[in-house]
Every structure is written in structure tokens, then in C-alpha cells.
């Protein structure tokens, strides 16, 4: 994965297990997935890197390459590189704090314990009055793993090639936010903690975690997002994070956003801070959903912004909005005044009047040159919105947002960000709310009702097929309601250019996983024991030991991959997908699929993508 809790591992053969630094690792030595689990206390946790053989679709023994808590417990706490954010990046040490901050921490009950709290946060267990721990790694409840690989080729991105070449051997890093307020960066192969960041907005709550009985703060970055960007003309790898607003009986934690530079994890200071800001009256940051990045051209200059969500302010009749927070201007120029580009949510849309509706999650569609074309966001009324971004590069009026679709069910708290699928007729946007999932084409003209998908029970799962037996969904998209009325969509990912994976959960904790044809919404096609094509059963139960089942993708057409391309010819590549569930120390295959990619004489130009 590149922005999710599992990763799509491109495997060429049997798994190698050497624990060398990931700067020297091959794809076969990287973990296939990550398992977040509870520790011995409600405030501690575990993170395992999982590997297993994928050469055959049969049950496989799991190798735990490393467990982050175990590695962290063996590390000298004085050697940990922990940092505090805010207006600048400082070491997370007592002597590095300014006097006002020390006074604030000493005032936390019981008073006068600021120094020992800071030591506890760094990993010390010397003070028996503080919370006991079985591991230094805190609970990661509600957070997801994000993997940052070395830079990949970005065509038509001026200046990126030297950056990519410079960091081609960079360590692959794994990022996870924990409930003590820290965002950790680990080496993906060894599990070594390379750095950890504490947002200043969480400092007081993080220090209070040492006190038995004190509530845990939210994870500082439950949905990390990364991108290579060149704000102010310098290429770097950025990690974008949001802290969701959190209200308890006794306090309100305002939303916040921060952006880290994670280009060089082997540097003396392995992370840099672009900025960290908290919500204020001018920018009521909700902190919901992942933070996305958008780039546009302004008078020939590439401009960058973090796309985040603003909460509605009913008292002032200010609607929810997407805010474009500049990545190439100092915070002092816009934070206090709130003078940033905004895309406000209309008071009504898709036949619903909801001036106080909240946006939940957003994603940005970019073209081949990286320029943002549109943002798509879901709201708490079950609606999907399109916010045009073309005006940023054209210096034209802001287009009115378009309500693309509405579900009958709504999402009250959180939702998965929409997923953009490229089809032969243009982009299709997949979004969920409650127990409904839809794929809606982004096209001009009158919108038609998407085709309905129905579920036919078979064994432990279902077969998904068009409700109208006369044909498959066309270019109007598709929509479905989960087979069980109490199923709620929990995760949503594009796991290949033509396949969509999602998981659901019911109130009693039963989880199910689905793998479908992204463009049509139907079950993938497999071959039965006689070699005849049949729709695969999906919606299969699993125990949720990972955020979602692990997907592996293996190129199988080695002849076309290895033969040089002749001018004016095309080649067809085939990839096999496998969908694995984790049960204890065993990986079990659940589903399989295949997809094809046809390339022209320019290898990066993918002409046709078809599922099988």
C-alpha cells in the first residue's frame, strides 16, 4: 500500500527474510502487511510486520519480521530521536522546553511532576507512580499504518528525476500514530524507530497519559498521507497529518493539521517540520479524513496546498468547506487571518437542504502532470460532492460544487475517503456511507441513475451481480447496499487499476471482506474446476487481525515483461492478485483475481486496463 494499513507487495518469487536496513532491501524483503494489536494494558499496543510465502495459494505460516514494541524496548531511551512540534521542531527533552511549557507541564495534577512525565513519555519506567507498561509502544487504537517507499518515477514533473535518483536507495519507512500522542516512523525491514513526533497541540494530554486513570488522547495522525512535492521549488517527500477534533465530558481537543518532511530518514535530524497549526475562529479545522495535497500552475509557477476540511459554524451560518492550506507560504501569512482558498459546501444538494452538513473525507484527482483537476468529498448526509479545481490554474471563477449522488444511509462520524478509478470513459468516483457503496462517473451532462448491484447468497459469502439481468452496468456507474442491513463499510481501497477491495463490520464485531470489479461493481471472474469462467464468492468473513486482508500482486507474463519493446508495438502484461486473511500464525487465501495491462511503446503510457 502507499496510503493504507496494508501494502500491495510486488513479488517476483519466494520471500527472503534477511533483516538488513531497508535502504538495501528488495521488494521481496519488505513486509507484506502489518498487524496492530493490544498490549498488556489498555494504553499499550503492538505492531507486527508480517511476511509469508505467496508462491502457492494455500495456507502459509507467517513470519513476524519484527514487532515494534519489542524493538523499541531494547533501544536506549537516550538514543531515541523524539521531537516536539509547534512553531518549530525541538527535541522532546525537558531541558529543551521553554520555561512556559515547563510550568504548564508542572501544573498538571499531581503538580511538580513535569520532568518525570517527560521521562515517562520518552520511555522511562523509573517512577512507580506513573502508569505501568509492558512495552514502550502505546496503543494504536483507531490508527492505520502508512508506508512511505523511496521516490517513484513521476513523468512530466520538472526536477523530480534528480530527487528520485538521490533517494533511490532510501529506507522504506512505516508510520503509525499512537495514543500517547506520538507519531512513530519505523524502518520497514528492521522495525527500528527512526524518529517520533509529538504535535505541540497534544503535549499536555500526552504528558497526562503518565497519570493512572487519565483518558488517552486520540492518535495524532490516524490516517497519514504522503506525497512527493516541490513547494517553493524544492522537491521533498511530505507526510500530511490531521488530528481529529475530540470532545469529552471534560474538555474539547480542537482539530489540527501538520506537515512533516520525511525525505531523508538517515539524516542527523530525520524529519523536518513545514508547519503545524491548530483550529481557530478563522480556520475551524475538523481534522477528519486524511489530508490530501493539490498542485496547480499559477503564472507558470507550481503552487502547492494541503487540502483539509473545515467544520461548519452554525452560529455564524458558515458552511463546511475544503480549505487549501499553502505549503509554499509561511504560516504567519495566513493562519491567524484565515485567508486561504476555500471551497464551501452549498446549503442544499441532491434534493436535501442541510446548511449545517459536515464534510467527512476528501480525495484529489490529479492528471499525468500532477495538476489537480477536482476534489471529491463525502458528507454526513450520504452525499458525494465534486469541487472543481481547474480554476486554480486558469485564474477563472470558482465553479459551484456539484452533488454527484446521495445515499439513503448517512455517516455520522467518519467515512472512508472517496476512491478514483480511471475507466475508458473517464474517472469514476467510489464512495461509501453507512451500508451503501456507489461508483459515480465524473462526467458532464445529465446524470443517470447508476445500475443496482444485488447479492446472491452462496456458502459463507455472496455473489455480486447486476440487479437487472439484461446487462452489466454501463457508463452511469453502479450502486449497492450491503447484503446484511447492519453491515457498515469500514475500509475502502483500490487494490489494482481495475479492482476494488472493501471491508465491513456489524455491531457484534463480525467483519467481512469484498473484492469486486471496480468499474462494474460485480464479483470478479475466476475459473471453476473445469476451467469455465464463473463469478467468485465474496463478502467472506474474517477475524480482522489486520486493518484489511492483505493483497499481493504478482506479475505472471514474464515473457512480455522481459522482452524489449519494439517501436510502434504494444505488449500485454498480466498480474495475479491474491487476497489473504490472517489467523494467528497462518495466512489463508480468500480470493484471487487477475488483471491485464496493455502498454504502448512508451512503457509508462498504459493504454488499456482490463480485469479478468
C-alpha positions in Angstrom: 0.0 0.0 0.0 1.1 3.6 -0.4 -1.6 5.3 1.8 -3.2 2.4 3.8 -2.7 -0.1 6.5 -1.7 -2.9 4.1 0.6 -2.7 1.2 0.4 -4.2 -2.3 3.7 -6.2 -2.4 5.1 -6.7 -5.9 6.6 -10.2 -5.5 8.9 -12.0 -8.0 9.4 -15.2 -6.1 9.9 -16.7 -2.7 10.2 -14.4 0.2 13.6 -13.6 1.6 13.8 -12.8 5.3 17.1 -11.1 5.9 16.8 -8.2 8.4 19.1 -5.7 6.7 18.3 -1.9 6.6 15.5 -1.2 4.2 17.8 1.2 2.3 19.4 -2.1 0.9 16.1 -4.1 0.7 14.4 -5.5 -2.3 10.7 -5.7 -2.6 10.8 -9.3 -1.5 12.3 -8.4 1.8 9.6 -5.9 2.7 6.7 -7.0 4.9 3.5 -7.9 3.1 1.3 -6.4 5.8 1.1 -5.1 9.4 -0.9 -6.3 12.4 -1.9 -3.8 15.1 -2.9 -5.4 18.3 -3.4 -4.6 22.0 -0.7 -4.8 24.6 -0.9 -6.0 28.2 -2.6 -2.8 29.2 -5.4 -0.7 27.5 -2.8 2.1 26.9 -0.1 -0.1 25.3 0.0 -1.8 21.9 1.9 -4.0 19.5 2.8 -3.6 15.8 3.9 -6.7 13.9 5.4 -6.8 10.4 4.1 -9.9 8.6 5.6 -12.0 5.8 4.8 -15.3 4.3 5.3 -17.2 1.1 3.0 -16.5 -1.8 4.3 -19.0 -4.4 1.1 -21.1 -4.0 -2.4 -20.3 -3.0 -2.6 -22.4 0.1 -2.3 -21.8 3.9 1.1 -20.4 4.7 3.0 -20.0 8.0 3.5 -16.4 9.0 6.9 -14.9 9.8 6.8 -12.0 12.2 9.7 -10.0 10.8 9.7 -7.7 13.8 7.4 -6.3 16.5 7.9 -2.6 17.0 7.3 -2.6 20.8 9.9 -5.3 21.3 12.5 -3.4 19.2 11.7 -0.2 21.0 12.0 -1.8 24.4 15.6 -2.8 23.6 16.6 0.7 22.5 18.4 3.1 24.8 15.9 5.8 25.5 18.6 8.5 25.3 19.2 7.4 21.7 15.6 7.9 20.7 15.1 10.8 18.3 11.8 12.3 19.6 10.7 15.7 18.5 8.1 18.3 19.6 6.3 20.4 17.1 4.6 23.7 17.1 6.2 26.8 15.6 9.4 24.9 15.2 10.9 21.4 15.7 12.5 20.9 19.1 14.0 17.8 20.8 11.4 16.2 23.1 13.5 16.6 26.2 12.8 18.5 29.4 15.9 20.8 29.1 14.8 21.7 25.5 11.4 23.1 26.6 10.9 26.8 27.2 10.1 27.9 30.7 6.4 28.5 30.0 6.0 24.9 28.7 7.8 23.5 31.7 5.5 25.5 34.0 2.4 24.2 32.1 3.6 20.6 32.5 4.4 21.0 36.2 0.9 22.3 36.7 -0.7 19.0 35.5 -2.0 17.1 38.5 -0.3 15.9 40.5 1.8 19.0 40.3 5.5 19.3 40.1 6.0 16.2 38.0 6.6 17.6 34.6 10.2 16.3 34.3 9.2 12.8 35.3 6.3 12.9 32.9 8.6 13.8 30.1 10.9 10.9 31.0 7.9 8.5 31.0 6.9 9.8 27.6 10.4 9.1 26.3 10.1 5.5 27.6 11.4 5.5 31.2 9.7 3.3 33.8 11.7 4.6 36.8 8.8 6.4 38.5 6.4 3.8 40.1 3.7 6.5 40.4 3.2 6.5 36.7 1.2 4.1 34.6 2.9 0.7 34.3 3.7 -0.6 30.8 4.6 -3.9 29.3 6.0 -2.1 26.3 7.0 1.4 25.4 4.8 1.4 22.3 1.4 2.9 23.2 -2.0 1.7 21.9 -2.7 2.5 18.3 -6.5 2.0 18.5 -8.2 3.8 15.6 -5.0 4.4 13.7 -3.7 2.9 10.4 -0.2 2.1 9.2 1.2 4.1 6.3 4.2 3.0 4.3 6.5 5.6 2.6 8.7 3.9 -0.1 11.6 5.6 -2.0 10.5 8.1 -4.6 8.8 6.6 -7.7 9.0 8.0 -11.2 6.7 10.9 -11.8 6.5 11.7 -15.5 6.2 15.4 -16.6 7.3 16.6 -13.1 10.2 19.0 -13.7 13.1 18.5 -11.3 11.8 15.3 -9.8 14.3 13.0 -11.5 17.4 14.3 -9.6 15.4 14.0 -6.4 14.3 10.4 -7.2 17.9 9.4 -8.1 19.3 11.0 -5.0 16.9 9.0 -2.7 16.5 5.8 -4.8 18.1 3.7 -2.1 16.2 5.4 0.7 14.8 3.3 3.5 11.2 2.3 3.2 9.5 3.7 6.4 6.4 2.8 8.3 4.4 5.5 10.1 1.9 4.9 12.9 0.2 7.3 15.4 -0.2 6.0 19.0 -2.4 7.1 21.8 0.4 8.7 23.8 0.4 11.5 21.2 3.4 10.3 19.3 3.7 9.7 15.5 6.4 7.0 15.0 8.5 6.3 11.9 10.0 2.8 11.7 12.4 1.1 9.3 10.1 -1.2 7.3 12.6 -4.1 7.3 14.1 -4.0 10.8 11.4 -2.2 12.9 13.9 0.2 14.3 12.3 3.5 15.4 13.9 6.2 13.2 12.0 9.2 14.7 8.8 10.1 16.5 6.9 13.4 16.5 4.7 14.9 19.2 2.4 17.7 18.0 2.5 20.6 20.4 -1.2 20.7 20.5 -1.2 17.3 22.2 1.7 17.9 24.6 -0.4 18.5 27.7 -2.6 15.5 27.1 0.3 13.3 26.2 2.1 14.2 29.4 -1.0 13.5 31.3 -1.1 9.9 30.0 1.5 9.0 32.6 -1.1 9.6 35.3 -3.2 6.4 36.0 -6.8 7.0 35.1 -6.2 9.9 32.8 -8.0 9.5 29.4 -5.9 8.8 26.4 -5.7 11.4 23.7 -6.6 10.5 20.1 -3.9 9.2 17.8 -2.1 12.2 16.4 -2.3 11.0 12.8 -4.9 8.2 12.3 -4.7 8.5 8.5 -1.2 9.5 7.3 -0.8 10.5 3.7 2.4 11.1 1.8 3.4 12.7 -1.5 6.5 13.9 -3.3 6.0 17.7 -3.8 8.2 20.7 -4.6 6.7 23.6 -2.6 8.9 26.7 -3.2 10.8 24.8 -5.9 12.5 22.2 -3.7 11.4 18.5 -4.1 10.8 16.6 -0.9 8.7 13.8 0.5 5.9 15.2 2.7 3.9 13.4 5.3 0.5 15.1 5.8 -1.4 14.5 9.0 -4.6 15.6 10.8 -5.6 15.4 14.4 -9.4 15.0 14.6 -11.3 17.3 17.0 -12.3 15.3 20.0 -14.9 16.2 22.6 -15.1 14.6 26.0 -17.2 15.3 29.1 -14.5 17.5 30.5 -12.7 19.0 27.5 -12.6 19.7 23.8 -9.5 18.9 21.8 -9.6 21.2 18.7 -8.6 19.8 15.3 -5.1 20.4 14.0 -3.0 19.7 10.9 0.7 19.3 10.5 3.1 18.5 7.6 6.5 16.8 8.0 9.4 16.5 5.6 10.4 12.8 5.7 12.7 12.9 2.6 15.8 11.7 4.4 15.3 9.3 7.4 19.0 8.7 7.7 19.8 12.4 8.2 21.0 13.7 11.6 17.5 15.1 12.1 15.4 12.5 10.2 12.3 14.7 10.0 11.6 18.3 9.2 8.6 20.4 10.1 6.9 22.5 7.4 4.3 23.7 9.8 1.8 22.7 12.5 -1.4 24.6 13.0 -4.4 24.2 15.3 -8.0 25.2 14.7 -9.0 28.8 15.4 -12.1 31.0 14.8 -10.9 31.8 11.2 -9.9 28.2 10.4 -12.2 25.7 12.3 -10.2 22.6 11.3 -12.2 19.4 11.8 -9.2 17.2 11.5 -11.4 14.5 9.9 -10.3 12.3 7.0 -6.8 12.2 5.5 -5.1 15.4 4.4 -4.5 15.5 0.7 -2.2 17.6 -1.4 -3.1 19.7 -4.5 -0.8 21.3 -7.1 -1.7 23.9 -9.7 0.1 26.3 -12.0 -0.1 30.0 -11.2 1.6 32.3 -13.7 4.0 29.4 -14.7 4.9 28.6 -11.1 3.9 25.3 -9.4 1.8 26.0 -6.3 1.0 23.5 -3.5 -1.6 23.3 -0.8 -2.8 20.8 1.8 -6.5 20.1 1.2 -8.2 19.7 4.6 -11.7 20.0 6.0 -13.3 22.9 7.8 -16.2 22.3 10.2 -19.4 24.3 9.8 -20.1 27.1 12.2 -23.9 27.2 12.6 -23.8 30.3 14.9 -22.3 32.4 12.1 -24.0 30.5 9.2 -20.6 29.5 7.9 -20.8 26.2 6.0 -18.4 23.3 6.0 -15.6 23.7 3.4 -12.5 22.4 1.9 -9.5 24.6 2.8 -6.4 24.8 0.7 -3.6 25.5 3.2 -0.5 26.8 1.5 2.6 24.5 1.6 4.8 27.2 -0.1 4.0 30.2 2.1 4.9 30.9 5.8 2.1 30.1 8.3 2.3 33.6 9.6 0.9 34.9 6.3 -2.4 33.0 6.5 -3.1 31.1 9.7 -4.3 33.9 12.1 -6.3 35.6 9.4 -7.7 32.5 7.8 -7.1 34.0 4.3 -6.8 30.8 2.3 -8.6 29.4 -0.7 -11.9 27.8 0.3 -14.4 25.6 -1.5 -17.6 25.9 0.6 -20.4 23.3 0.8 -23.7 24.5 -0.6 -26.7 24.7 1.7 -28.5 22.1 -0.4 -27.8 19.5 -2.9 -29.3 16.2 -4.4 -32.7 17.2 -3.1 -31.6 17.7 0.5 -31.4 21.1 2.4 -28.7 20.7 5.0 -26.8 24.0 5.7 -25.1 22.5 8.7 -23.9 19.4 7.0 -20.3 18.2 7.8 -17.7 17.0 5.3 -16.1 13.8 6.4 -13.4 12.8 3.9 -11.9 14.0 0.7 -9.6 13.0 -2.1 -8.0 14.8 -5.0 -7.8 13.7 -8.6 -4.6 14.7 -10.5 -3.7 14.4 -14.1 -0.5 12.9 -15.5 1.5 16.1 -14.9 0.4 16.2 -11.3 -2.0 19.1 -11.7 -5.2 18.8 -9.5 -8.4 18.6 -11.6 -11.0 18.1 -8.9 -11.6 17.2 -5.3 -14.3 14.7 -4.2 -15.7 14.7 -0.7 -18.5 12.8 1.2 -20.7 14.4 3.8 -22.6 13.2 6.8 -25.9 13.2 4.8 -24.7 10.4 2.5 -23.8 12.8 -0.4 -20.9 12.8 -2.8 -19.6 16.2 -3.8 -17.4 17.4 -6.7 -15.3 20.5 -6.1 -13.7 21.6 -9.4 -10.0 22.7 -9.1 -9.4 23.7 -12.7 -9.9 27.4 -11.9 -6.7 27.4 -9.8 -4.6 27.0 -12.9 -6.8 29.0 -15.2 -7.5 32.0 -12.9 -11.2 31.8 -13.5 -14.2 32.0 -11.2 -14.6 29.2 -8.6 -17.1 26.7 -10.1 -20.1 25.7 -8.0 -19.7 22.4 -6.2 -21.8 19.6 -7.7 -23.7 17.0 -5.8 -23.0 13.8 -7.7 -25.1 11.3 -5.7 -26.9 10.7 -2.5 -27.2 7.5 -0.4 -30.3 6.8 1.7 -28.0 6.0 4.7 -25.7 8.6 6.2 -22.4 8.6 8.1 -22.5 10.4 11.4 -18.8 10.4 12.4 -16.3 9.1 9.9 -16.2 7.8 6.4 -13.6 6.4 4.0 -12.2 8.9 1.5 -13.6 8.5 -2.0 -11.5 6.4 -4.4 -11.0 7.5 -8.0 -11.0 4.7 -10.7 -9.9 5.5 -14.2 -12.1 3.9 -16.9 -12.2 4.1 -20.6 -14.9 6.7 -20.4 -13.3 8.9 -17.7 -12.9 8.9 -14.0 -15.3 7.1 -11.7 -15.6 8.0 -8.0 -16.3 5.3 -5.5 -17.6 6.4 -2.1 -19.4 4.9 0.9 -21.7 5.9 3.7 -23.2 3.5 6.2 -24.1 0.3 4.4 -24.1 1.7 0.9 -21.4 1.9 -1.8 -21.6 3.6 -5.1 -19.3 4.3 -8.1 -20.4 7.5 -9.8 -18.8 8.7 -13.1 -17.4 12.3 -13.2 -18.9 13.4 -16.5 -20.7 16.4 -17.8 -24.3 16.5 -18.9 -27.4 15.0 -17.3 -26.7 12.3 -14.7 -28.4 9.0 -14.9 -29.3 6.6 -12.2 -26.5 4.1 -11.5 -27.2 0.4 -12.1 -28.0 -1.5 -9.0 -26.0 -4.5 -7.8 -27.6 -7.3 -5.9 -26.1 -10.0 -3.7 -26.9 -13.7 -4.1 -26.0 -15.8 -1.1 -23.6 -18.7 -1.7 -21.8 -20.6 1.1 -20.3 -18.1 3.6 -20.4 -15.2 1.2 -22.3 -13.8 -1.7 -22.0 -13.4 -5.5 -22.5 -9.8 -6.6 -24.3 -9.3 -9.9 -26.5 -6.7 -11.7 -30.0 -6.5 -10.4 -31.1 -6.1 -14.0 -30.4 -9.4 -15.7 -30.4 -7.8 -19.1 -26.9 -6.4 -18.8 -23.9 -5.2 -16.8 -23.7 -1.6 -15.5 -22.8 0.9 -18.2 -21.2 4.3 -18.0 -23.8 5.5 -15.5 -21.9 3.7 -12.7 -23.3 1.3 -10.1 -24.6 1.3 -6.5 -25.2 -1.4 -3.9 -26.4 -1.9 -0.4 -24.6 -4.4 1.7 -26.3 -7.8 1.9 -26.9 -7.5 5.6 -28.7 -4.4 6.8 -26.4 -4.0 9.8 -23.2 -4.1 7.8 -21.2 -0.9 7.8 -18.4 -0.2 5.4 -15.2 0.1 7.3 -12.3 0.3 4.8 -12.2 1.0 1.1 -9.2 0.7 -1.3 -8.3 0.4 -4.9 -6.0 -2.7 -4.9 -5.3 -2.6 -8.7 -6.3 -0.3 -11.5 -9.4 -2.4 -12.0 -10.2 -4.0 -8.6 -11.8 -2.5 -5.5 -11.5 -4.0 -2.0 -13.5 -3.1 1.0 -14.4 -4.5 4.4 -17.5 -4.3 6.5 -18.3 -4.7 10.2 -21.5 -5.4 12.1 -22.4 -4.2 15.6 -21.5 -7.6 17.0 -18.0 -7.2 15.6 -18.3 -9.6 12.6 -16.1 -8.5 9.7 -16.4 -9.4 6.1 -14.2 -8.6 3.1 -15.1 -8.0 -0.5 -13.1 -8.0 -3.8 -15.0 -6.6 -6.8 -14.6 -5.4 -10.3 -14.2 -1.6 -9.8 -15.9 -0.4 -13.0 -18.9 -2.7 -12.7 -19.3 -3.5 -9.0 -19.8 -7.2 -9.6 -17.8 -10.2 -8.4 -14.5 -10.9 -10.0 -14.4 -13.8 -12.5 -12.4 -16.9 -11.7 -12.3 -20.4 -13.3 -14.0 -23.4 -11.8 -12.5 -26.9 -11.5 -13.4 -27.5 -15.2 -11.7 -24.3 -16.4 -15.0 -22.5 -17.1 -15.3 -18.8 -16.0 -17.6 -18.2 -13.0 -18.3 -15.3 -10.7 -16.4 -15.6 -7.4 -18.0 -15.6 -4.0 -17.1 -12.6 -2.0 -18.2 -10.9 1.3 -16.4 -13.6 3.2 -16.0 -13.5 7.0 -12.6 -12.9 8.5 -11.4 -12.0 12.0 -9.9 -8.6 11.3 -6.4 -9.2 12.7 -5.1 -6.7 10.1 -6.9 -3.4 9.1 -8.0 -5.3 5.9 -6.9 -8.6 4.3 -3.5 -8.5 2.7 -3.3 -8.1 -1.1 -0.4 -9.5 -3.0 0.1 -8.8 -6.8 2.4 -10.9 -8.8 3.4 -10.3 -12.5 2.9 -13.6 -14.3 3.5 -12.7 -18.0 7.3 -12.8 -17.7 7.9 -13.1 -21.4 6.3 -9.7 -22.1 8.0 -8.1 -19.1 11.4 -9.3 -20.1 11.4 -8.9 -23.9 12.5 -5.5 -25.2 9.7 -3.4 -26.8 9.9 -2.9 -30.5 8.9 0.6 -31.9 5.2 1.0 -32.6 4.3 -2.2 -30.9 2.4 -2.9 -27.6 2.8 -5.6 -25.0 0.2 -7.2 -22.7 1.2 -7.8 -19.1 -0.7 -10.0 -16.7 -0.9 -9.8 -12.9 -2.4 -12.2 -10.4 -4.0 -10.8 -7.3 -4.3 -12.8 -4.1 -6.5 -11.8 -1.1 -5.2 -13.2 2.2 -6.7 -13.3 5.7 -4.5 -13.6 8.8 -5.5 -16.0 11.5 -3.0 -16.2 14.3 0.3 -17.5 12.8 -1.3 -18.6 9.5 -2.1 -16.7 6.2 -5.1 -18.2 4.4 -6.0 -17.3 0.8 -9.6 -16.0 0.5 -9.9 -14.8 -3.1 -7.9 -14.4 -6.3 -8.3 -12.3 -9.4 -6.3 -11.4 -12.5 -5.9 -8.2 -14.4 -4.1 -7.2 -17.6 -2.3 -4.1 -18.7 -1.5 -3.2 -22.3 1.4 -0.9 -22.8 2.4 1.1 -25.8 6.0 1.6 -27.0 6.3 4.2 -24.1 6.2 2.0 -21.1 4.6 4.5 -18.7 1.6 5.1 -21.0 -1.0 2.5 -20.0 -3.4 2.2 -22.9 -5.8 -0.5 -21.8 -6.6 -2.0 -18.3 -9.0 -4.9 -18.3 -10.0 -7.2 -15.4 -10.5 -10.9 -15.7 
